[in-house]
C-alpha cells in the first residue's frame, strides 16, 4: 500500500484513485532516431526537422523524395512524439501534421499504442522525467547528448489511457492559451517597433513618417548634449546592496539590461543600498547603461518618472542625464530607436564589451519636435508598453500555472 501511495500524483481529476504503473519508456513506446547522414538540402520536397525546429515542428529545409525513401523506413506520423536528444536535451512535441517528415539524428521518435501523445510529451517535461533524462545524459560529450538506448531506460509512471487523455487535453489547452498570448505579445512588440521607426525622423530627415494631427512644423536638429546635462553617477557594485531600509536606493546597469529598471514609476523595485553622501536623482532623470555585451544594449535607458521618496542614485556603469530642454519620456523612447542604436554601434568602444562615454553620447545628432509633441509621442508609446506589460504578466501566469501542473499532476 505504501508503494501504491507513492505512485499517485498530488493533483488528479475527480474519480481517479488507482496507483500509476511504473515502466521504462522502452516498455511503452518504440524509440527511433533520425538519419545520421548529413542532409543534402533543397528548396522543396520533404520537410526536414532538427533540434532547432522542435518548438513548432516546422522547417524551411527540405530533402528529396529519393533521399527520404532511402533513409527513412520508420517515419514520423500524426500522433507520434519527437524529442531533442543532442545539444538541447528533453524538449518534446507531438506530430500533428499528416505530411511526410524527415528528421535528423538529434531527434528521437516515439511511437506508442499505450500512451496518449500529449500525456507522453508532458510527462517528458515533468520534473521527475527531466531529472532522469538528465542523469542519463552524456555531459562530457560536446554537444551533450543522451543515447537512444538510454532514453529507453528512462522511467515513466503511467495511468489508465482515459486519465492520460484528460491530462493530455488539459496541457494541450494550456499550451494553446500560451501560444495565443505569445502571438499577441509579439504583435504588440512588433507594433511598438514599427511606431519607433515611423514616429521619429529617419537619418537626415527633420519630419517623421507618422505624426499626430495638428503638427506640421519641421523638427529642430541638435545634439543630445544640447538638451540634457550630466548628473554624477557612482561605481557602486552589488556589494553595497542591503536588505535593510536605509532611505537610499540605486540603479545598477545590470538592472537596466534585465528590465528590472526601465520605466520606473515605482521605486520599491530598486535595491536598497548603504547610506552615504551622494548626488540624488530626481523625477524625469534618465539613467543609461554605459556598458553592454552587444551594441544593441549600448546606452539602454531607464527613466525615473516619479519623484522618489527615497534617495536614488546612479550606480555602476551608468550615465545619468537630466533633461533641460526636452521631455524625459520622449528621450526614453528616442534612445530605443534603431537610429540611436546605429549611432551607439559607431560611437561605442571595445571588443567583447562595448562602452560609451557621456562625451560620445552627447554627440548624438538628431531632430526634436516641440515639447508638446514630444509629450504626446512619449505618452502614446508608453501606452503600448503598458499593454506589453499586461500581456507579459498574463503569459508568465500561464507559464507558472503549467509549471505547477507539471509538478503536481505527474508522479
Order of alpha helices (4+ residues) and beta strands (2+ residues): alpha-beta-alpha-beta-beta-beta-alpha-beta-beta-beta-beta-alpha-alpha-alpha-beta-alpha-beta-beta-beta-alpha-beta-beta-beta-beta-beta-beta-beta-alpha-alpha-beta-alpha-beta-alpha
